[in-house]
Amino acid sequence: MGIGTVGSPKYLIDNDLRGRVKLRIDGQIKTGRDVIIGALLGAEEFGLGTSLMVAEGCVMARQCHLNTCPVGVATQDERLREKFPGQPEHVIRYLIFLAQDVRRWLADLGYRHLDDIIGRVDFIKPKIPADHYKAKFVDIGYIIEKPDMTKPIRCVQEKNDPPKKSFDEEILKDILPYIERQENYAGFYVIKNTYRSVGARIAHEIVKRYGDKGLRLSKIELNFRGTGGQSFGAFCVPGLNLILTGDANDYVGKGMTGGIIVIKPPKEFRGKPHENVIMGNTCLYGATGGQLFASGIAGERFAVRNSGATAVVEGAGDHCCEYMTNGTVMVLGRTGVNFGAGMTGGVAYVYDPEGRMENNINSSYVFVDELDSEDVEEVKRLLTKHKGYTDSEIASYILANVDEEINNFVKISPVEIKKPAAETDEAKPEEKR
């Protein structure tokens, strides 16, 4: 929990909750003094960003979003990545220096352990400029008021165990022997939205035994009915197929590297799936492989940072394919605005009979391209698979009229693919000379 989310740890202390949670602070933490101040304010954990980036070679060029980082930190360009100067030892040395600086400040305060000063806001003396016209409006008295020392002012409870075992643990009782013997398994389960990260522990058990390649000799198929909680299918791996009849919350398929995730409405659903939301925001976040088929609309930021997964949905909110670097996404319906912001790789196909995509894309990063013969075959292949997995109405309609409807598809490509050709054209006159 970040300190900013509660305003002040004093609220937690006053309600006798402080001993049950750990607080984390981040933002401009660079020196030992910054860590000490954070600890005095009540932080037990510290997030470092900029300082570690600089330690490993970042020069703060402020062009991370352009894929032109001059030192190869924030770019997918192989030529620029070759310039990356960072070494693990650079970060290690910085963190050792930071720890030594913290020890020096602790010694000056007369303490040996950081735990001894956590929450001691009474050690902080504010320095507010008296000559500033806004100074009279600043009142931090509540923040630095000495806490009630009869109650815990830092976390003293090692962990806060859930009241019962996770849903994955219940499933593992059934399937673990099949995973160990690499045998096929198919199971049916009822799922609730309070069951979070369903599939993540199962993926862990597979990877623990067979590595990132997953199950190569067998398949685990889990059929669910109901509403999947947050992060359904997170970190899915090859050989693991998750089929959900119902709907799901945010982060479906987060970090998945393989396998198949299918989400479809129940047969008794009376509406049109392609006009209704079937899963939440930020689905397929950071995926590097696998396939996702959803007969319905996805929320905002669908396929953000997708780096290799294939997905078919029937509509998406704003910022679809944001920061995408690889993979294939097909949207069989309307999308929100800012499509493809930060997208530097991969491809997206959008069914756009109304001609909206020209206005919905982020033209700084992507452009509306025409389909070639290979694209047409890929669209047909994905439509066929999507219909087979979800029995999609819209996919069935398009396939039944594919000769006409294929003209309503547009291809969204990153502007990055134009650069090599442009550079080649510029080089030709020089070669002639």
N, C-alpha and C positions, 0 to 999 in steps of 0.2 A: 504494500500500500504506500503510495506517495504521500509526503507530508501535505502537499497542496490539496489533496482530496479531502482532507479533514479540517483545513484551515489552521489548526493548531493542535498538537498532541494533548494540550490541556483538556480539550473536550473529552478525549478518551480516558485521561486520568480521572477527571471528575466523575465519569460514569463507570469507573473501575474496569475498563476494557483494555487499558494500555498494555497490561502484562500478557495479553493473548495475541498481539499482533506485532509484526516487525514493520518498521517504517523505512522507506528508501527515499533518498534525495538525489537529485541530479540537476545539472545546469551550471556551466562555468566552474566546475570543480577541476582545478589544475594544480594546486599546491596543498601542502600539509595543513596550512591555516584554513583553507576552504573546507577540508575534511573535519577539522576540529570544530568550526562554527556549525557545520551540519550536525555533528554529534551533539553539541550543546543544545541545538534546537530540537533534538529528539530522534535523529536518524541513526539506524543501526547498519544500514546498507547504503552504498554510494555508487551511483552510476556515472561512468566517465565516457565521454564521447570524443569531443574535439581534441583533447590532449592526447588520447591514444592514437587518433588519426594522424596527428602531427608527428608523434613519435615514430610511426611506421612509414613516414615519407610524404604525407599530405602537405601541399604548399598553399592551401587555402585559395585556390584560383577562382573559386566561386562559379564553376561551370560544370558541376556534377551532373546537372540535368541535360547537358548538351552532348554527352558521350565523347567529350574531347579532353578529358582530364590529362594534363601534360605529364603526369608522373604515373599514370596507369592504375590509379586507385579505383576511381569510379567510372569505368568504361568497359564496354564489351569489345572494343577495337583491339585486335591481337597485336597490332604494331605498337600501340600505346601501352598495352599491358606489359610488353617486353621491357619497358623503361622503369617498371616498378622497383624502387630501391629498398623496400622494407624487408626486415629480417625479424624473426621472433625475438631475438635478443634485444632489439631496440625497445620493444614494449616491456620486456622483462626488466631492463635497466631502469626505465622510467618508473615502473611500479615499485621497484626497490628503493629508488630515490624518494618517491612519495611516502612510502612507509617509514623511511628514516626521518623524513621531515616531520611526520606525525609524531614519532617518538620524541623528537626534540621539543615540539610544542607541549606534549604531555609532561615532559620533565620540567619545563618552565612552570607548568601549572601545579606541579607537585604530585602527579599521578603516574602510575605504571601501566595501567590498562585503559584502553579506549572505553570499555564498558563502564568504567568508574565515572565518566563525565557525561554519559548519554542522558539527555533530558535536563541537565543542570543549567537551565536558562538563566538562573540567578547569577551565573558567572559572566553574562553578557552585559556590557555597558553600551547603550546606544550612543551614537555620535551623529546627531541630527544638526545640520547647519542652521544656526539661529537667524542668519541673515537672508535665508531663502523665503520667498513669500508663501510657499506651500508648506513650510515647516509647521505652522500652527495647526495644519489639518492632519498631521501625522501623529498617530497614537498607537504605539506598540506595547502599551502597558500590559495588556492581557497576555501577549505572547511571552514577555519576559518576566511575568509574575512568578515568584517562587512556587513550585508545585507542592501539592500535598504529599509529603514524604512518607506518610503512613500507607500510601497506596503505591503499587509498582509504577515507576516512571520509565521503565524500559521493558522489553519482552522478557518474561521469565518462564513462559510455558513453551517447552521445546517444540511441540507441534500440536495442531488442532485437528485431530483425526475425524474423518467423516463418521456419522453414526452407523453406517453399514458399508459393506464392501461394494466396490464399483460393479457396474453391469458387466464390464469386460471380464472380471474375475469369475462371474457366474457362467459366462459363455466358455471361458477357458477350461472349466471343469469338463465340458463336453468335448471340446475339440483338441485339447493339448495332445492326447495320444495320437490323433490323426496327423498333427503337425510333426510329431517326433518320428512317426513311421512314414511320413510323406504319402499319405493316403487321401483320397478324395472324401470330402465331407459336405453335406448340405443340411442346414438347420433352419428352423423357423422360430422367431421370437417376437414378442410384443415390446415395443420401445416407447419411452416417455421423454418429454422434453427436459426432464431433470437428469436424464442419463447423458452425461457429457463425454466427449472424446471417445465415443464408441468405435472400437476398432484399433485404437492406438496401442493398447497393451497387447492385443493380438499380433499386430505388426511387429512389435518389439520381440515377442517370443519367436516369430519367424526369423527376423534378422539376427537374433542372438545365436540361432542354430545354423543359418544358411547364408548370412551376409545380405548385402543389398540386392543380390540377384533373386532373393526370395525363393518361393517354391517353384521348382522347375519340373518336378515329376508328378505333381498333384495340384489340386485346387480346393480351396476352402470357400464355400459359398454360403453366406449368411443372409437369410431373408427376414426382413423386419416389417412390422406393420405398426403405424402410429406416427408420432412426431419425434424426430431426432433432435437431441439437444445440441448445444454449441459444439463445433468441431467434429461433427459426424464424419467418420472416415479419415480423420487426420493421420498423416504419415502412412497411408495405405501403401502396400508393397506388392510386387508381382506374386501372383498366386492367390491373392485375397480378393474376393468379389463380394461387394456389399450392395444388396438390393433392397431399397426402402419403398414400401407402398404407403404413401402419406406425404409428409412434408418435413422440412428440416430448418433449423435456425442458422445462424451465421457460421462462417469458416468451414463449410463443407469441403473436404478434400485438401485441407491445409497441409502443405508440405508433402503431398503424396508423391511417391516415386514410381509407382506401378499399380497393377491391379485395375479393377473396374468398380466404379460407383454408379448405381442407377437409382434415380428417384422418379417415381411416377405416382399419379393420383389413383385412389381406389376406383374400382369399376362403378361403384354407386355414386361417384361424384357427378353432379348434374351440370356443372358449368363447363366452359371451354378451357382446357388446361393452358392453352397458349395465351389466354387472357387473364390468368391468375398466377399470383406469386406462389412458388413452391419451395423456395429456399431463400435464406437471408443474405446479408451483405458479406463482402470480402471472401467469397468462396474461391477455392482453388489457389489460395494465397501461397506463393512461393513453390508451387508444384514443379517437379522436375521430370515427371513421367506419369504414365497411367492414363485412364480414360474416364470421363464423366459424362453421363447422359441424363438430362433432366427434362421431363415433359412438363414445362411450366416456365415461369419467369424467375430470373435470379435478381437479387437486390443490387445495390450499388457496389462498385469496385470489383466486379466479377473478373476473375483471372488476373488479379493484380500480381505482378512479378511472376507470372507464369513463365517457366523456363524449360518447358518440354512436354507438358501434358496436352492431350487432345480432349476437347469438350464440345458438347452440343447442348444448347439451351434454347428456349423459345421466346426470349426477350430478356432484356437486362436494363438495369438502372444506369445512373451516371457513372462516368469514369471506367467504363468497361475496358479491359485489356491494358490497364494502367501499368507502366513500367514493364511490360511484357518483353522478354528477350528471346523466346523460342516457343515452339509448340504451335498448335492449330486450334482455333476457336471458331465455332459456327453458331450464329444467332439467327433463329428462325422467327424473327419478329422485331418489334421496335426496340430501340436502345435510347438511353439518355444522352445527355451532352457530354462533351470532353472525352469522346471515345479515342483511345490510343494515346493518351497523354504520357509522354516519356517512353513510349514503345520504341524499341530499337531492333527487334527481331521477331521472327515468327510470322504468322499470317492469320487473318480473320476473314471469314465469309459471312455476309449479312444478307438475309432475305429482306429486300427493301422495295416492295412494289410501289410504295408511295414516294420514293425518291427523297427520303429525309437525310440520308447519311452525309451528303455534302455539307449540311449545316451542323451535323452532330459531331463530326470528327474534330480532333485537335490538329489543325493543319500544320502546326509547327513540327509535328512528329510523324504524322501519317498522311497518306493520300488515298483517294478512291481510285483503284486500279481496275483494269479489265481482266476478265477471266480468259485464260487460254485453254487449250484442250486438256491439259493435265489438271487444271483447276476444276474443270467441268466434271472430270472423272472422280476427283477427290470429293466434290460436293455430293455427287450421286452415291459414292461409297459411304459417306458419313450419314446421309439421309437414310440409306438402307439399314445401317447399323442402329441408328437412333429409333427407327420404326420397329426393328426387331427387339430391341431391349425395352422400349417403353410403350409400344403400340400407339405412338403419337398420331393424333388426328391431323395436325398440320403437315407432318412429314408424309403421311399417307396421301394427303391431297396433292402435295407438290410432286411426289413420285408418280401419281396417276396422271399428272399433266406436265411432266418434266420438260418436254420439248418447248413448251411455252414459258413455264415458270422459271426455267434456268436463266432466262433473260432478266429476271427480277433480282438476281443475286449480284452483289458487288464484292469486290475483293479489297480489303484494307491492308495496305502494305506500309512498312516504315520508310520514311524518307531516307534512312541510312542506306537502303539498297541502291539508291541512285548515285551515291557518292563514288563508288569505285568506277562506274562507267564514266562519270564526269571527269574524274581524275585521269582516266585513260585517254579521253578525248583531248584533254589539255596537254598531255604528254606527247601526242602524235606530232604536232608541229615542231616541237623541239627535236624529236628524233629525225625529222626530215632535214632540219638545219644542220 
